[in-house]
Amino acid sequence: MGRTFKSLVVIALVVCCTAYAQRGIGEHKGIAKGEIPVDLVELDGVVQNVKEELCSHVLGKSVSGMHLTVMTTTQEEVTIHLGPVWAVSIWTEGIHDQNVKLVVFRTAKLPQNHFIAKELEWDGQKAVFRDGYLKPFWADRHEPEIW
């Protein structure tokens, strides 16, 4: 009986660990929770398109995100992930065809020519989406005064 019980416990642990490991696309925790292994890049260009679409590269509870398609000054088309629609859509009204300056970064899991926005400047306005640790402003809803 003791051997059977131990065998069942081992089998249960293996099954649970395997099921827990199947978490889907992305990381369990955001980039701001660990060391910042990314380089910040500055991009200039013109907003070609503003899209609200499903985003398979998110970690949080939001399914759809705001994305900009930007034609850079080097004639490269890039996609910029701003953040969840409910948090960042206020900054996308009227931005189509605007000249923008961006501070962005990439992670290894993003497709080629896709970036995540840290900061966005246009027409004398500036939106800061992430702090110096790349933590998004919407992550700590209990401390809105810091933004």
RODO-969209 format. One line per 8 residues: their letters; for each residue x negated, y negated, z of C-alpha. Coordinates in nm, 4 decimals, m for minus. Example, Ala and Ser with C-alpha at 12.3 -4.5 7.8 and 13.67 -1.06 7.14 Angstrom:
BEGIN
AS) m1.2300,0.4500,0.7800 | m1.3670,0.1060,0.7140
***
This chain:
BEGIN
MGRTFKSL) 0.0000,0.0000,0.0000 | m0.2851,m0.2418,0.0771 | m0.4460,m0.1846,m0.2620 | m0.1130,m0.2449,m0.4427 | m0.0554,m0.5706,m0.2549 | m0.4056,m0.6986,m0.3370 | m0.3568,m0.6064,m0.7019 | m0.0273,m0.7965,m0.7149
VVIALVVC) m0.1870,m1.1025,m0.5546 | m0.4732,m1.0989,m0.8069 | m0.2305,m1.0614,m1.0990 | m0.0130,m1.3460,m0.9649 | m0.3173,m1.5741,m0.9328 | m0.4332,m1.4988,m1.2865 | m0.0866,m1.5634,m1.4307 | m0.0409,m1.8861,m1.2339
CTAYAQRG) m0.3841,m2.0211,m1.3245 | m0.3341,m1.9405,m1.6912 | 0.0098,m2.1037,m1.6987 | m0.1196,m2.4107,m1.5172 | m0.4056,m2.4491,m1.7660 | m0.1643,m2.4877,m2.0607 | m0.1102,m2.8619,m2.0172 | m0.0911,m2.9775,m2.3804
IGEHKGIA) m0.2723,m3.2577,m2.5641 | m0.4761,m3.5093,m2.3691 | m0.6373,m3.5125,m2.0315 | m0.4728,m3.4506,m1.6958 | m0.5917,m3.7861,m1.5669 | m0.6526,m4.1145,m1.7423 | m0.9853,m4.2598,m1.8428 | m0.9734,m4.5136,m1.5581
KGEIPVDL) m0.9880,m4.2324,m1.2981 | m1.3440,m4.1325,m1.3843 | m1.6566,m4.2841,m1.5284 | m1.6005,m4.5011,m1.8321 | m1.7681,m4.3000,m2.1093 | m1.6634,m4.5336,m2.3888 | m1.8069,m4.8329,m2.5642 | m1.5957,m5.1427,m2.6076
VELDGVVQ) m1.5773,m5.2662,m2.9665 | m1.4674,m5.6071,m3.0936 | m1.2548,m5.6121,m3.4097 | m1.1173,m5.9030,m3.6126 | m0.8493,m5.8701,m3.8759 | m0.4942,m5.9250,m3.9919 | m0.1944,m5.7318,m3.8593 | m0.0457,m5.5407,m4.1524
NVKEELCS) 0.2220,m5.3477,m3.9624 | 0.3790,m5.3221,m3.6178 | 0.5205,m4.9795,m3.5351 | 0.7137,m4.8274,m3.2501 | 0.6570,m4.4551,m3.2773 | 0.6064,m4.1328,m3.0912 | 0.2556,m4.0984,m2.9587 | 0.1050,m3.7575,m2.8956
HVLGKSVS) m0.2013,m3.9088,m2.7287 | m0.0305,m4.0478,m2.4171 | m0.0812,m3.9344,m2.0593 | 0.2035,m4.1125,m1.8847 | 0.5785,m4.0755,m1.8833 | 0.6413,m4.2910,m2.1909 | 0.6922,m4.1031,m2.5155 | 0.6961,m4.3878,m2.7670
GMHLTVMT) 0.4273,m4.6491,m2.8010 | 0.3555,m4.9723,m2.9856 | 0.0915,m4.9516,m3.2562 | m0.0610,m5.2107,m3.4845 | m0.2056,m5.1407,m3.8249 | m0.4852,m5.3928,m3.8749 | m0.6933,m5.4645,m4.1845 | m1.0315,m5.5640,m4.0423
TTQEEVTI) m1.2605,m5.8277,m4.1863 | m1.4698,m5.5391,m4.3230 | m1.1614,m5.4166,m4.5184 | m1.1116,m5.1115,m4.2990 | m0.7573,m5.0160,m4.1988 | m0.7337,m4.9192,m3.8319 | m0.4517,m4.8177,m3.5991 | m0.4460,m4.9848,m3.2594
HLGPVWAV) m0.2579,m4.8194,m2.9729 | m0.1274,m5.0964,m2.7452 | 0.0725,m4.9028,m2.4866 | 0.4270,m4.7948,m2.4022 | 0.7028,m4.9888,m2.5766 | 0.8681,m5.0966,m2.2508 | 0.5438,m5.2526,m2.1255 | 0.3882,m5.4188,m2.4324
SIWTEGIH) 0.6607,m5.4968,m2.6878 | 0.6794,m5.8565,m2.5645 | 0.3424,m5.9226,m2.7318 | 0.4323,m5.7794,m3.0712 | 0.7121,m6.0164,m3.1721 | 0.5981,m6.2360,m3.4599 | 0.2480,m6.0890,m3.4724 | 0.2854,m5.9434,m3.8248
DQNVKLVV) 0.0436,m6.1131,m4.0699 | m0.1370,m6.2871,m3.7812 | m0.5152,m6.3043,m3.7541 | m0.6129,m6.1163,m3.4393 | m0.9208,m6.0506,m3.2304 | m0.9253,m5.7234,m3.0411 | m1.1362,m5.5570,m2.7773 | m1.0791,m5.1847,m2.8225
FRTAKLPQ) m1.2234,m4.8445,m2.7381 | m1.1998,m4.4861,m2.8595 | m1.1863,m4.1498,m2.6933 | m1.3001,m3.8239,m2.8499 | m0.9429,m3.6985,m2.8901 | m0.8232,m3.9888,m3.1043 | m0.8031,m3.9482,m3.4823 | m1.0533,m4.1331,m3.7010
NHFIAKEL) m0.9902,m4.5113,m3.7234 | m0.7610,m4.5091,m3.4167 | m0.8418,m4.7258,m3.1167 | m0.6858,m4.8174,m2.7825 | m0.6464,m5.1885,m2.7119 | m0.7991,m5.3459,m2.4043 | m0.7361,m5.7063,m2.5129 | m0.5548,m5.8802,m2.7978
EWDGQKAV) m0.5911,m6.2462,m2.9001 | m0.3892,m6.4296,m3.1644 | m0.2700,m6.7838,m3.2325 | m0.4069,m6.9196,m2.9036 | m0.2515,m6.6404,m2.6966 | m0.4185,m6.3558,m2.5145 | m0.2817,m6.0272,m2.3824 | m0.4943,m5.8147,m2.1489
FRDGYLKP) m0.3624,m5.4584,m2.1505 | m0.6377,m5.2947,m1.9434 | m0.8696,m5.4127,m1.6709 | m1.2479,m5.3756,m1.6520 | m1.2064,m5.0084,m1.5602 | m0.9716,m4.9610,m1.8604 | m0.6759,m4.9058,m1.6284 | m0.3552,m5.0240,m1.7974
FWADRHEP) m0.1620,m5.3005,m1.6237 | 0.1539,m5.0878,m1.6238 | m0.0147,m4.8105,m1.4223 | 0.0235,m4.9899,m1.0851 | 0.3699,m5.1375,m1.0896 | 0.3369,m5.2115,m0.7167 | 0.0638,m5.4752,m0.7766 | 0.2014,m5.6959,m1.0583
EIW) 0.0448,m6.0128,m0.9138 | m0.3024,m5.9052,m1.0294 | m0.1882,m5.9349,m1.3900
***
